[in-house]
Amino acid sequence: MVRFIAYVVAAMVATLVLGTISERFITFDRAETVLLFAVVLGVLNAVIKPVVQFLTLPITCLTFGLFAIVVNASMFWLGAYITPNLAVSWLGALIGSILVSVASGLIFTVLDE
């Protein structure tokens, strides 16, 4: 449960940073929208992402793991699509998924110590 909360916090921080950098990447109307998006993204990554990763394992192996970035960006875009009042471009989904990965990695490193 702590890891899920840490992931939600990382997704919120990454989304707010990305929205602050440029409105071309991601737009939202309120902070509650970002919280809802972070929860939706956490649920998608817990439930759907493992299935998608398993199904795309041959492509991921052929691309030496680079296709995992596409899977992460797709989950980010799908979470934005599900969340009302939040819009993200494909480049925003790509950059956002990388930011979420870095932020959650940093939080998990601090929590594991």
N, C-alpha and C positions, 0 to 999 in steps of 0.2 A: 504494500500500500504506500509506503514511503517513496518507493521508486516511481510509482504512478504520479504522486503529488509533485515529486521533483521534476518529472517529465512535463507535467502541466505548467509548472512555473517556468521551465526552460522554453516551452513553446510560447508562453505569454511574453516573455522578455524578448525572444527573437522576433515575434510578430510586431511588438511595439517598436523595436529598433528598426525593423525593415519599413514599417509605416512612417517612421520619423525620417528616415533617409530619403525616401521618395514616394510620392503618391502614385507613381507609375507602376510600382511593384505590387502594392497592396493598399486597399482603402477600406476603412471601417468607420462607423459612426460613433460608437461609444466604447468605453472600456469593458462594459459587460459583454459586448459582442466578442471581444478578444478572449475573455474568460470562457465563454461558450465554445469558441473555436478551439481553444487549447484543450478543453475537455473532450470535444468531438475528435480532435486529432489523437489524443491519448487513447481513446476507445478504438479508433480505427487502427492504430499501431499495435494495440494489444490483441485485436480480434482478426482483422482482415489481412494485415501486413504479413503475418507468418504464412498464411495460405498463398498469398501472391508470391512471396519469396520462394516457397517450395515449387510452385508451378513454373516460375521463371528461372529456376536453378540452372538448367542447361544453357540458357542465354547468358546468365551471369558468369558461368564458368568459361564460356567462349570469349567473353569480353574482359576476362581477368578481374571481375568484380565491379567493373564500371557501370553495368546495368543496374546495380543496386542504387546508384544515384537517381536513375530514372524512376525506380520504384518508390524511393523516398519522396521525390518531387511529385509523383502521382498521388501519393497519400496526402501530401500537403494540399494539392489542388482539390482533391476530393473532399477533404475537410472544409476547405473554403467554399466549395460548391454547396455543401450541405448546410453550412452556417448562413443564416439570413443576415443581410446588411453588411456582408463582407465580400469583397471582390479581389481576386489575385490574378496577375498575368502569369504566363508560363515561366518567364524569366524570374518573376517574383517567387513562384513556387520552388524553382530550382535554388535560388539564393536563400529563401526561407528555410528550406529543408536542410541546407548546409549549416545555416546558423543554429537551427534547432539541434542538429547533431553535435555541433561544437559546444553549445551551451549545456546540453544534457550530459555530455561527456565530462565537462568541467564540474558540474554539480555531482555526478556520480563519483568522480574522483575524490571530491571533498567528503562525501558521505561515507565512502568505504574506508577512510582513514580512522 
